[in-house]
């Protein structure tokens, strides 16, 4: 386990496929990953497509992604910076993120 500021993140070698797939199985979490694919974002910038989403829901979505090792959540000033752990996920599960991110959105 890697400690980054006050939040734990799993080490690269501790990433578990079923946890990563679970984290990516929710449409809202997948949308966050798609947003982060373009580059790091402040937590306040994520989930802007649904401004009515409660802060507690956003926090839970980020927690699931962070605990699975899909994203990194770090303190930046008074906010939090979210980034995709592409290299870590790809080193453990080659092609997984690329395949998921290229898949069509929707049903």
N, C-alpha and C positions, 0 to 999 in steps of 0.2 A: 504494500500500500504506500502510495506517495502522498505526503502531506504538502498541499499547496495552499499557502496562507492558512485559513481555518477549515478548509474543506478537504476531506480525503478523496483521492482519486486512485483507482486500481492501477498497479504497475502494468506495463505492456504485457509481460508474461503471465499476468493474472486474469487477462480478459477471457471471458467464457462465452462461447458462441451462442448458447441459449439465452444468456442475459442480453447480449448485443441484439439478437433477433427480436427478443421481447421489447426492448427499448425502441426498436425501429418499427414495431408492428402497429403502433398507435398513429393515426393520421396527424394529430396535432404535433406529436414528437417528431414525426418524419418531416413535417413542414419546417420545424425548427432546424433540423439537420440540413434540409435543402437551403435554407437561408444562410446557414453557417458555411455551406460549401463555397459561397462567394467570398468568404473572409470573416474574420472575427467581428462580433457585434457586442455593443453594450446590452446588458440584460433588458434595459428599458426599450431597446429597439426591436427586440424579438416579439413575436406574436402581435405585431401591429395590425395584421389583417383582421383581428378580433379584439377591438378596444374594450369590449365588455367583459373579456375574460378576467376573472378575479385574480389578484396577485397570488393568492394561495395556490391556485391551479397552475399558474406559470411556474411557481417555485417547485411544485411537485413534478411537473414535466421535466424541468431542468435536473432535478434530483435523480430521477430514473435514468436519464441520459448520462449524467455524470457517474453514477454508481456502476453503470454498465461499461464505462470507459469510452463512450462515444464522444463526449465533449469534455473540455476543460473549462472550469469556472474559477476565475481568479479575481482577486480584489484589484481594482484600478481606481485609485483616488477614492471617491465616495461611492462608487458604483462597482459593478462586476462586469468583467469582460469574458464573453463566451467564445470558445473556439472549437473547431472540429478536430478531433485527434486522428486525422486521416492516416498519418504514417503509422501510428500504433495499431489501429484497426487493420490496415492493409498488411502490415507485417505479420499479424496473427492469422488473418483470414483474407488472403490475396483475392482481389476482385470483388469482394463482397460489397463494399460501399459504392464502388463504381457501378455495379449492376443495379443496386437499389436506387441510386440517384438517377440512373438513366431510364428506369422503368416509368411508364406513363402514370400520370397522376390520375386518381379516380378509380372507379370500379372496373 
